[in-house]
């Protein structure tokens, strides 16, 4: 009989222990992700950490006018040659988005993807969001255009199909500090299979961006991009952009001043020659000052 009593008490102790563990598990609070740091998947000239819910389609139109001080009869760049990109991005998962875009200058066809690696939590157990963005771009210009632009060097420039390829990889580290202020830092590397002899095939760069909300639907936005790799000549100057953003639940409109007109990231980092600082001074619109242009981004989301 003693053995039965011992087994009975052991069973009671074991049941109590298991029940206590289950209660502890039930009391653990699940970590909630922080709200997105930015409204749009793009902050002027760089992607943000924003990923949309599954089955969301984002339609993007980006436009860059000509330089404000580029000519005497351009009406601050509105009548000059403009660059345009139209793109689509689709969220096949809440942490994975794929997209495609086409750009007017150089007829660039870009295939892009964005992956959420870490999400900032409201408890700050995870203090930042980390997102990876990449793209693959094809220069679709006819060889005749390359001959005219590159002084007859089309054979060495685009001899093979792979000579038209370029790539961009960026790690976006973002934090929403409070309902008004969000900041991000984004190191990147751009690669072109074929470049001029005075350049390098790879460009390492770093970007800094931020948004400050001045009302529920209006924000001040800034974006600064610093190339780090040095070329033998014609090093690309940094990208300087600042403006305003107006957003709703499914739509954002950004209007800004920038010295970038390439729209596709690696095009800006590798080939930009518009100097936002001008001849050593920050005079954006004055004589001898920086080479700026007016641009805007429009996005519209559709949920399926």
SULURLIN-V185198 format. One record per residue. D_CENTER is the distance of its C-alpha to the mean C-alpha in Angstrom with 2 decimals. Layout:
# SULURLIN-V185198
d_center=D_CENTER
d_center=D_CENTER
This chain:
# SULURLIN-V185198
d_center=74.25
d_center=72.57
d_center=70.04
d_center=69.05
d_center=68.66
d_center=66.46
d_center=64.24
d_center=64.13
d_center=63.00
d_center=60.45
d_center=59.00
d_center=58.79
d_center=57.02
d_center=54.51
d_center=53.81
d_center=53.35
d_center=50.91
d_center=48.78
d_center=48.84
d_center=47.80
d_center=44.82
d_center=43.70
d_center=43.97
d_center=41.83
d_center=39.14
d_center=39.30
d_center=38.80
d_center=35.53
d_center=32.76
d_center=29.69
d_center=26.47
d_center=24.40
d_center=20.60
d_center=19.37
d_center=17.94
d_center=14.15
d_center=12.88
d_center=11.11
d_center=12.39
d_center=9.60
d_center=6.73
d_center=5.10
d_center=6.41
d_center=8.33
d_center=6.89
d_center=3.44
d_center=0.96
d_center=4.41
d_center=7.34
d_center=8.96
d_center=11.12
d_center=13.99
d_center=17.63
d_center=19.27
d_center=20.16
d_center=17.70
d_center=16.80
d_center=14.03
d_center=14.95
d_center=12.70
d_center=14.37
d_center=12.97
d_center=15.81
d_center=16.62
d_center=20.30
d_center=22.38
d_center=23.00
d_center=24.85
d_center=27.56
d_center=27.43
d_center=30.79
d_center=33.81
d_center=33.61
d_center=29.92
d_center=29.95
d_center=27.01
d_center=25.10
d_center=25.58
d_center=28.16
d_center=26.42
d_center=24.53
d_center=21.15
d_center=18.10
d_center=16.81
d_center=14.36
d_center=15.16
d_center=13.36
d_center=14.21
d_center=12.67
d_center=15.28
d_center=15.51
d_center=18.37
d_center=18.32
d_center=17.01
d_center=15.15
d_center=14.24
d_center=12.53
d_center=13.14
d_center=12.60
d_center=14.00
d_center=13.69
d_center=16.15
d_center=16.00
d_center=19.21
d_center=19.27
d_center=20.39
d_center=20.17
d_center=17.05
d_center=16.73
d_center=13.53
d_center=13.64
d_center=10.58
d_center=10.57
d_center=9.11
d_center=11.78
d_center=12.72
d_center=14.93
d_center=16.15
d_center=16.43
d_center=17.70
d_center=21.25
d_center=23.34
d_center=25.99
d_center=23.62
d_center=24.90
d_center=21.28
d_center=19.96
d_center=16.18
d_center=13.63
d_center=12.24
d_center=9.73
d_center=9.41
d_center=7.05
d_center=9.21
d_center=10.66
d_center=14.14
d_center=15.12
d_center=18.69
d_center=20.18
d_center=22.71
d_center=24.76
d_center=28.53
d_center=30.31
d_center=32.30
d_center=29.28
d_center=28.40
d_center=32.08
d_center=32.13
d_center=28.99
d_center=29.81
d_center=33.56
d_center=34.83
d_center=32.77
d_center=31.37
d_center=33.33
d_center=31.72
d_center=28.21
d_center=28.01
d_center=31.08
d_center=29.53
d_center=26.95
d_center=24.80
d_center=24.80
d_center=22.35
d_center=19.67
d_center=16.56
d_center=13.98
d_center=10.68
d_center=10.15
d_center=8.01
d_center=9.26
d_center=7.71
d_center=10.89
d_center=11.23
d_center=14.58
d_center=16.20
d_center=19.26
d_center=21.10
d_center=20.88
d_center=20.02
d_center=17.87
d_center=14.47
d_center=12.79
d_center=10.17
d_center=10.48
d_center=8.44
d_center=10.84
d_center=10.29
d_center=12.87
d_center=13.25
d_center=16.48
d_center=18.74
d_center=21.99
d_center=23.97
d_center=23.68
d_center=26.37
d_center=28.84
d_center=27.75
d_center=24.17
d_center=22.88
d_center=21.19
d_center=18.53
d_center=16.37
d_center=15.33
d_center=13.10
d_center=11.73
d_center=9.54
d_center=10.79
d_center=9.87
d_center=12.14
d_center=13.77
d_center=17.53
d_center=19.31
d_center=22.55
d_center=23.62
d_center=22.85
d_center=20.87
d_center=19.96
d_center=17.61
d_center=17.15
d_center=13.61
d_center=12.94
d_center=10.40
d_center=12.02
d_center=11.23
d_center=14.30
d_center=15.39
d_center=17.96
d_center=19.80
d_center=22.80
d_center=24.22
d_center=27.93
d_center=27.40
d_center=24.96
d_center=22.31
d_center=19.09
d_center=18.94
d_center=16.08
d_center=13.64
d_center=14.77
d_center=13.56
d_center=15.15
d_center=16.23
d_center=16.83
d_center=15.44
d_center=17.95
d_center=17.43
d_center=19.67
d_center=19.59
d_center=18.38
d_center=17.14
d_center=14.95
d_center=15.62
d_center=13.98
d_center=16.24
d_center=15.88
d_center=17.23
d_center=15.31
d_center=16.67
d_center=13.99
d_center=15.10
d_center=13.66
d_center=10.60
d_center=9.79
d_center=8.10
d_center=11.34
d_center=13.52
d_center=12.56
d_center=12.90
d_center=16.10
d_center=17.91
d_center=17.23
d_center=20.63
d_center=20.30
d_center=21.30
d_center=20.18
d_center=22.96
d_center=25.60
d_center=28.70
d_center=28.06
d_center=27.86
d_center=25.28
d_center=26.92
d_center=24.21
d_center=26.64
d_center=30.00
d_center=32.00
d_center=30.79
d_center=27.60
d_center=23.93
d_center=22.59
d_center=20.38
d_center=19.65
d_center=18.93
d_center=15.99
d_center=14.89
d_center=12.50
d_center=14.41
d_center=13.55
d_center=16.41
d_center=16.80
d_center=19.92
d_center=21.36
d_center=23.83
